[in-house]
Amino acid sequence: MRRLAKKLNFLIEEAICKDLEQLVPPGKRSQVVNDALRRELERIRRRKAVEELILSTATMKRLSTEEIVEGLAQDRSSH
């Protein structure tokens, strides 16, 4: 299934650009960049969620280890 795409205009450091051109063949570069960006955005999303969780623990009910593991499993299976 083909995903919709949008062309963006942004700068990449010269050294990263050289590595990308040397290591990844034309036609595969967008996929490599998309994959790397997807992973980084997910990492940022999770870090923000942890920060929000820490800030809200004073007013939230305590979760058991089982509830936490179940919630993480549901999150991971949704991606």
FIMIMAR-460779 format. One record per residue: residue number from 1; residue in one letter; x, y, z of N, C-alpha, C, CB in turn. Coordinates in steps of 0.02 Angstrom, whole numbers, plus 50000, padded with zeros to 5 digits. Glycine has a CB too. Layout:
<recs>
{num->NUM | residuo->a | neast->X | nnorth->Y | nup->Z | caeast->X | canorth->Y | caup->Z | ceast->X | cnorth->Y | cup->Z | cbeast->X | cbnorth->Y | cbup->Z}
...
</recs>
This chain:
<recs>
{num->1 | residuo->m | neast->50042 | nnorth->49941 | nup->50000 | caeast->50000 | canorth->50000 | caup->50000 | ceast->50044 | cnorth->50062 | cup->50000 | cbeast->49953 | cbnorth->50000 | cbup->50061}
{num->2 | residuo->r | neast->50031 | nnorth->50106 | nup->49954 | caeast->50071 | canorth->50167 | caup->49949 | ceast->50044 | cnorth->50220 | cup->49996 | cbeast->50071 | cbnorth->50193 | cbup->49876}
{num->3 | residuo->r | neast->50088 | nnorth->50251 | nup->50033 | caeast->50068 | canorth->50304 | caup->50080 | ceast->50073 | cnorth->50371 | cup->50046 | cbeast->50112 | cbnorth->50302 | cbup->50144}
{num->4 | residuo->l | neast->50031 | nnorth->50417 | nup->50067 | caeast->50035 | canorth->50485 | caup->50042 | ceast->50100 | cnorth->50515 | cup->50067 | cbeast->49974 | cbnorth->50527 | cbup->50065}
{num->5 | residuo->a | neast->50129 | nnorth->50557 | nup->50026 | caeast->50193 | canorth->50589 | caup->50044 | ceast->50188 | cnorth->50664 | cup->50032 | cbeast->50252 | cbnorth->50558 | cbup->50004}
{num->6 | residuo->k | neast->50229 | nnorth->50700 | nup->50067 | caeast->50232 | canorth->50772 | caup->50060 | ceast->50305 | cnorth->50792 | cup->50054 | cbeast->50197 | cbnorth->50808 | cbup->50119}
{num->7 | residuo->k | neast->50319 | nnorth->50835 | nup->50007 | caeast->50387 | canorth->50858 | caup->49997 | ceast->50401 | cnorth->50914 | cup->50046 | cbeast->50398 | cbnorth->50882 | cbup->49924}
{num->8 | residuo->l | neast->50456 | nnorth->50909 | nup->50082 | caeast->50475 | canorth->50960 | caup->50132 | ceast->50542 | cnorth->50991 | cup->50112 | cbeast->50480 | cbnorth->50929 | cbup->50202}
{num->9 | residuo->n | neast->50553 | nnorth->51050 | nup->50136 | caeast->50615 | canorth->51084 | caup->50122 | ceast->50649 | cnorth->51100 | cup->50189 | cbeast->50603 | cbnorth->51149 | cbup->50080}
{num->10 | residuo->f | neast->50704 | nnorth->51065 | nup->50203 | caeast->50742 | canorth->51078 | caup->50264 | ceast->50815 | cnorth->51061 | cup->50252 | cbeast->50714 | cbnorth->51037 | cbup->50324}
{num->11 | residuo->l | neast->50857 | nnorth->51081 | nup->50298 | caeast->50929 | canorth->51073 | caup->50291 | ceast->50953 | cnorth->51012 | cup->50329 | cbeast->50966 | cbnorth->51135 | cbup->50315}
{num->12 | residuo->i | neast->51002 | nnorth->50977 | nup->50300 | caeast->51035 | canorth->50921 | caup->50331 | ceast->51110 | cnorth->50938 | cup->50333 | cbeast->51022 | cbnorth->50853 | cbup->50293}
{num->13 | residuo->e | neast->51142 | nnorth->50922 | nup->50388 | caeast->51213 | canorth->50936 | caup->50394 | ceast->51250 | cnorth->50903 | cup->50336 | cbeast->51241 | cbnorth->50910 | cbup->50461}
{num->14 | residuo->e | neast->51302 | nnorth->50937 | nup->50312 | caeast->51339 | canorth->50914 | caup->50254 | ceast->51367 | cnorth->50844 | cup->50263 | cbeast->51396 | cbnorth->50962 | cbup->50240}
{num->15 | residuo->a | neast->51395 | nnorth->50829 | nup->50321 | caeast->51424 | canorth->50763 | caup->50334 | ceast->51371 | cnorth->50709 | cup->50331 | cbeast->51460 | cbnorth->50762 | cbup->50402}
{num->16 | residuo->i | neast->51311 | nnorth->50723 | nup->50358 | caeast->51257 | canorth->50674 | caup->50356 | ceast->51234 | cnorth->50664 | cup->50284 | cbeast->51197 | cbnorth->50697 | cbup->50400}
{num->17 | residuo->c | neast->51230 | nnorth->50718 | nup->50246 | caeast->51210 | canorth->50713 | caup->50176 | ceast->51260 | cnorth->50670 | cup->50137 | cbeast->51206 | cbnorth->50784 | cbup->50145}
{num->18 | residuo->k | neast->51324 | nnorth->50680 | nup->50148 | caeast->51375 | canorth->50640 | caup->50113 | ceast->51368 | cnorth->50566 | cup->50130 | cbeast->51445 | cbnorth->50665 | cbup->50131}
{num->19 | residuo->d | neast->51359 | nnorth->50552 | nup->50195 | caeast->51349 | canorth->50482 | caup->50215 | ceast->51288 | cnorth->50452 | cup->50183 | cbeast->51344 | cbnorth->50477 | cbup->50291}
{num->20 | residuo->l | neast->51234 | nnorth->50490 | nup->50183 | caeast->51172 | canorth->50465 | caup->50152 | ceast->51183 | cnorth->50450 | cup->50078 | cbeast->51116 | cbnorth->50517 | cbup->50160}
{num->21 | residuo->e | neast->51216 | nnorth->50494 | nup->50043 | caeast->51228 | canorth->50484 | caup->49971 | ceast->51276 | cnorth->50426 | cup->49959 | cbeast->51257 | cbnorth->50548 | cbup->49940}
{num->22 | residuo->q | neast->51325 | nnorth->50416 | nup->50003 | caeast->51373 | canorth->50362 | caup->49994 | ceast->51345 | cnorth->50294 | cup->50013 | cbeast->51435 | cbnorth->50376 | cbup->50034}
{num->23 | residuo->l | neast->51304 | nnorth->50293 | nup->50066 | caeast->51282 | canorth->50229 | caup->50094 | ceast->51215 | cnorth->50204 | cup->50067 | cbeast->51278 | cbnorth->50235 | cbup->50167}
{num->24 | residuo->v | neast->51173 | nnorth->50250 | nup->50045 | caeast->51105 | canorth->50231 | caup->50025 | ceast->51095 | cnorth->50247 | cup->49951 | cbeast->51052 | cbnorth->50267 | cbup->50068}
{num->25 | residuo->p | neast->51076 | nnorth->50197 | nup->49912 | caeast->51066 | canorth->50209 | caup->49840 | ceast->51007 | cnorth->50256 | cup->49826 | cbeast->51056 | cbnorth->50143 | cbup->49804}
{num->26 | residuo->p | neast->51011 | nnorth->50293 | nup->49771 | caeast->50954 | canorth->50334 | caup->49751 | ceast->50891 | cnorth->50290 | cup->49746 | cbeast->50968 | cbnorth->50370 | cbup->49683}
{num->27 | residuo->g | neast->50836 | nnorth->50318 | nup->49764 | caeast->50773 | canorth->50281 | caup->49764 | ceast->50758 | cnorth->50249 | cup->49831 | cbeast->50776 | cbnorth->50227 | cbup->49711}
{num->28 | residuo->k | neast->50807 | nnorth->50244 | nup->49874 | caeast->50798 | canorth->50216 | caup->49941 | ceast->50807 | cnorth->50268 | cup->49996 | cbeast->50847 | cbnorth->50158 | cbup->49953}
{num->29 | residuo->r | neast->50831 | nnorth->50326 | nup->49978 | caeast->50848 | canorth->50377 | caup->50028 | ceast->50788 | cnorth->50403 | cup->50066 | cbeast->50884 | cbnorth->50435 | cbup->49996}
{num->30 | residuo->s | neast->50733 | nnorth->50415 | nup->50031 | caeast->50673 | canorth->50440 | caup->50065 | ceast->50649 | cnorth->50390 | cup->50117 | cbeast->50617 | cbnorth->50454 | cbup->50014}
{num->31 | residuo->q | neast->50652 | nnorth->50326 | nup->50100 | caeast->50630 | canorth->50274 | caup->50147 | ceast->50675 | cnorth->50272 | cup->50209 | cbeast->50630 | cbnorth->50205 | cbup->50112}
{num->32 | residuo->v | neast->50740 | nnorth->50278 | nup->50198 | caeast->50787 | canorth->50278 | caup->50255 | ceast->50775 | cnorth->50338 | cup->50300 | cbeast->50860 | cbnorth->50279 | cbup->50229}
{num->33 | residuo->v | neast->50765 | nnorth->50397 | nup->50270 | caeast->50752 | canorth->50457 | caup->50310 | ceast->50686 | cnorth->50451 | cup->50346 | cbeast->50753 | cbnorth->50520 | cbup->50265}
{num->34 | residuo->n | neast->50634 | nnorth->50427 | nup->50312 | caeast->50569 | canorth->50418 | caup->50343 | ceast->50573 | cnorth->50370 | cup->50403 | cbeast->50518 | cbnorth->50391 | cbup->50292}
{num->35 | residuo->d | neast->50608 | nnorth->50314 | nup->50394 | caeast->50616 | canorth->50265 | caup->50448 | ceast->50652 | cnorth->50296 | cup->50509 | cbeast->50653 | cbnorth->50204 | cbup->50424}
{num->36 | residuo->a | neast->50706 | nnorth->50332 | nup->50495 | caeast->50745 | canorth->50362 | caup->50549 | ceast->50704 | cnorth->50416 | cup->50585 | cbeast->50810 | cbnorth->50393 | cbup->50522}
{num->37 | residuo->l | neast->50668 | nnorth->50456 | nup->50547 | caeast->50627 | canorth->50509 | caup->50577 | ceast->50570 | cnorth->50479 | cup->50617 | cbeast->50600 | cbnorth->50556 | cbup->50523}
{num->38 | residuo->r | neast->50539 | nnorth->50426 | nup->50591 | caeast->50484 | canorth->50393 | caup->50627 | ceast->50509 | cnorth->50367 | cup->50695 | cbeast->50456 | cbnorth->50334 | cbup->50585}
{num->39 | residuo->r | neast->50568 | nnorth->50336 | nup->50696 | caeast->50596 | canorth->50310 | caup->50759 | ceast->50611 | cnorth->50367 | cup->50808 | cbeast->50660 | cbnorth->50270 | cbup->50746}
{num->40 | residuo->e | neast->50639 | nnorth->50422 | nup->50783 | caeast->50656 | canorth->50478 | caup->50826 | ceast->50593 | cnorth->50511 | cup->50854 | cbeast->50698 | cbnorth->50529 | cbup->50788}
{num->41 | residuo->l | neast->50542 | nnorth->50519 | nup->50812 | caeast->50480 | canorth->50549 | caup->50836 | ceast->50446 | cnorth->50506 | cup->50888 | cbeast->50432 | cbnorth->50561 | cbup->50777}
{num->42 | residuo->e | neast->50450 | nnorth->50441 | nup->50880 | caeast->50421 | canorth->50395 | caup->50930 | ceast->50460 | cnorth->50400 | cup->50996 | cbeast->50423 | cbnorth->50322 | cbup->50904}
{num->43 | residuo->r | neast->50526 | nnorth->50407 | nup->50992 | caeast->50567 | canorth->50415 | caup->51052 | ceast->50548 | cnorth->50480 | cup->51088 | cbeast->50642 | cbnorth->50416 | cbup->51033}
{num->44 | residuo->i | neast->50538 | nnorth->50534 | nup->51051 | caeast->50519 | canorth->50598 | caup->51080 | ceast->50449 | cnorth->50592 | cup->51111 | cbeast->50519 | cbnorth->50654 | cbup->51025}
{num->45 | residuo->r | neast->50403 | nnorth->50559 | nup->51077 | caeast->50335 | canorth->50549 | caup->51103 | ceast->50336 | cnorth->50512 | cup->51169 | cbeast->50291 | cbnorth->50511 | cbup->51052}
{num->46 | residuo->r | neast->50376 | nnorth->50460 | nup->51172 | caeast->50380 | canorth->50420 | caup->51234 | ceast->50412 | cnorth->50459 | cup->51290 | cbeast->50418 | cbnorth->50356 | cbup->51222}
{num->47 | residuo->r | neast->50464 | nnorth->50497 | nup->51275 | caeast->50498 | canorth->50538 | caup->51326 | ceast->50449 | cnorth->50589 | cup->51355 | cbeast->50560 | cbnorth->50573 | cbup->51297}
{num->48 | residuo->k | neast->50409 | nnorth->50621 | nup->51311 | caeast->50360 | canorth->50669 | caup->51334 | ceast->50307 | cnorth->50635 | cup->51378 | cbeast->50327 | cbnorth->50705 | cbup->51275}
{num->49 | residuo->a | neast->50286 | nnorth->50576 | nup->51358 | caeast->50237 | canorth->50540 | caup->51397 | ceast->50264 | cnorth->50524 | cup->51467 | cbeast->50216 | cbnorth->50475 | cbup->51361}
{num->50 | residuo->v | neast->50327 | nnorth->50504 | nup->51471 | caeast->50357 | canorth->50489 | caup->51536 | ceast->50361 | cnorth->50553 | cup->51578 | cbeast->50428 | cbnorth->50459 | cbup->51527}
{num->51 | residuo->e | neast->50380 | nnorth->50609 | nup->51547 | caeast->50383 | canorth->50672 | caup->51584 | ceast->50314 | cnorth->50691 | cup->51611 | cbeast->50410 | cbnorth->50728 | cbup->51539}
{num->52 | residuo->e | neast->50262 | nnorth->50684 | nup->51569 | caeast->50194 | canorth->50699 | caup->51591 | ceast->50172 | cnorth->50652 | cup->51648 | cbeast->50145 | cbnorth->50694 | cbup->51533}
{num->53 | residuo->l | neast->50191 | nnorth->50590 | nup->51642 | caeast->50174 | canorth->50541 | caup->51694 | ceast->50207 | cnorth->50559 | cup->51760 | cbeast->50195 | cbnorth->50471 | cbup->51673}
{num->54 | residuo->i | neast->50269 | nnorth->50578 | nup->51758 | caeast->50305 | canorth->50597 | caup->51819 | ceast->50273 | cnorth->50658 | cup->51851 | cbeast->50379 | cbnorth->50611 | cbup->51804}
{num->55 | residuo->l | neast->50255 | nnorth->50707 | nup->51809 | caeast->50224 | canorth->50768 | caup->51836 | ceast->50155 | cnorth->50755 | cup->51866 | cbeast->50219 | cbnorth->50820 | cbup->51781}
{num->56 | residuo->s | neast->50120 | nnorth->50706 | nup->51839 | caeast->50052 | canorth->50694 | caup->51862 | ceast->50045 | cnorth->50640 | cup->51915 | cbeast->50009 | cbnorth->50676 | cbup->51803}
{num->57 | residuo->t | neast->50100 | nnorth->50610 | nup->51935 | caeast->50095 | canorth->50555 | caup->51984 | ceast->50068 | cnorth->50577 | cup->52051 | cbeast->50162 | cbnorth->50523 | cbup->51994}
{num->58 | residuo->a | neast->50075 | nnorth->50640 | nup->52067 | caeast->50050 | canorth->50664 | caup->52132 | ceast->49974 | cnorth->50661 | cup->52135 | cbeast->50074 | cbnorth->50735 | cbup->52145}
{num->59 | residuo->t | neast->49941 | nnorth->50669 | nup->52077 | caeast->49868 | canorth->50671 | caup->52077 | ceast->49837 | cnorth->50608 | cup->52048 | cbeast->49844 | cbnorth->50731 | cbup->52038}
{num->60 | residuo->m | neast->49877 | nnorth->50563 | nup->52022 | caeast->49850 | canorth->50502 | caup->51991 | ceast->49850 | cnorth->50444 | cup->52040 | cbeast->49891 | cbnorth->50484 | cbup->51929}
{num->61 | residuo->k | neast->49808 | nnorth->50396 | nup->52026 | caeast->49809 | canorth->50335 | caup->52066 | ceast->49871 | cnorth->50295 | cup->52047 | cbeast->49743 | cbnorth->50293 | cbup->52055}
{num->62 | residuo->r | neast->49898 | nnorth->50260 | nup->52094 | caeast->49956 | canorth->50218 | caup->52082 | ceast->49936 | cnorth->50158 | cup->52041 | cbeast->49989 | cbnorth->50196 | cbup->52150}
{num->63 | residuo->l | neast->49978 | nnorth->50140 | nup->51992 | caeast->49966 | canorth->50082 | caup->51950 | ceast->50009 | cnorth->50024 | cup->51974 | cbeast->49979 | cbnorth->50098 | cbup->51876}
{num->64 | residuo->s | neast->49982 | nnorth->49965 | nup->51967 | caeast->50021 | canorth->49906 | caup->51984 | ceast->50069 | cnorth->49891 | cup->51927 | cbeast->49975 | cbnorth->49845 | cbup->51998}
{num->65 | residuo->t | neast->50119 | nnorth->49851 | nup->51940 | caeast->50166 | canorth->49831 | caup->51888 | ceast->50129 | cnorth->49797 | cup->51831 | cbeast->50219 | cbnorth->49784 | cbup->51917}
{num->66 | residuo->e | neast->50080 | nnorth->49757 | nup->51847 | caeast->50041 | canorth->49722 | caup->51795 | ceast->50004 | cnorth->49772 | cup->51750 | cbeast->49991 | cbnorth->49674 | cbup->51828}
{num->67 | residuo->e | neast->49975 | nnorth->49824 | nup->51779 | caeast->49940 | canorth->49875 | caup->51740 | ceast->49988 | cnorth->49913 | cup->51695 | cbeast->49903 | cbnorth->49923 | cbup->51787}
{num->68 | residuo->i | neast->50047 | nnorth->49927 | nup->51720 | caeast->50097 | canorth->49963 | caup->51680 | ceast->50119 | cnorth->49919 | cup->51621 | cbeast->50157 | cbnorth->49982 | cbup->51723}
{num->69 | residuo->v | neast->50135 | nnorth->49857 | nup->51635 | caeast->50157 | canorth->49811 | caup->51582 | ceast->50103 | cnorth->49803 | cup->51529 | cbeast->50176 | cbnorth->49742 | cbup->51612}
{num->70 | residuo->e | neast->50041 | nnorth->49796 | nup->51551 | caeast->49985 | canorth->49789 | caup->51505 | ceast->49977 | cnorth->49851 | cup->51461 | cbeast->49919 | cbnorth->49775 | cbup->51543}
{num->71 | residuo->g | neast->49983 | nnorth->49910 | nup->51492 | caeast->49978 | canorth->49973 | caup->51454 | ceast->50034 | cnorth->49980 | cup->51403 | cbeast->49980 | cbnorth->50031 | cbup->51501}
{num->72 | residuo->l | neast->50095 | nnorth->49961 | nup->51422 | caeast->50151 | canorth->49964 | caup->51375 | ceast->50141 | cnorth->49915 | cup->51317 | cbeast->50218 | cbnorth->49948 | cbup->51411}
{num->73 | residuo->a | neast->50117 | nnorth->49855 | nup->51333 | caeast->50104 | canorth->49806 | caup->51281 | ceast->50052 | cnorth->49831 | cup->51232 | cbeast->50082 | cbnorth->49739 | cbup->51312}
{num->74 | residuo->q | neast->49999 | nnorth->49862 | nup->51256 | caeast->49948 | canorth->49889 | caup->51213 | ceast->49977 | cnorth->49945 | cup->51169 | cbeast->49889 | cbnorth->49916 | cbup->51254}
{num->75 | residuo->d | neast->50018 | nnorth->49988 | nup->51198 | caeast->50049 | canorth->50042 | caup->51159 | ceast->50093 | cnorth->50014 | cup->51104 | cbeast->50090 | cbnorth->50087 | cbup->51205}
{num->76 | residuo->r | neast->50134 | nnorth->49966 | nup->51120 | caeast->50180 | canorth->49938 | caup->51071 | ceast->50143 | cnorth->49901 | cup->51015 | cbeast->50229 | cbnorth->49891 | cbup->51105}
{num->77 | residuo->s | neast->50089 | nnorth->49867 | nup->51032 | caeast->50052 | canorth->49829 | caup->50981 | ceast->50011 | cnorth->49875 | cup->50936 | cbeast->50006 | cbnorth->49778 | cbup->51014}
{num->78 | residuo->s | neast->50002 | nnorth->49937 | nup->50955 | caeast->49963 | canorth->49984 | caup->50915 | ceast->50004 | cnorth->50016 | cup->50859 | cbeast->49933 | cbnorth->50038 | cbup->50959}
{num->79 | residuo->h | neast->50069 | nnorth->50002 | nup->50857 | caeast->50113 | canorth->50033 | caup->50806 | ceast->50131 | cnorth->49983 | cup->50753 | cbeast->50176 | cbnorth->50063 | cbup->50838}
</recs>
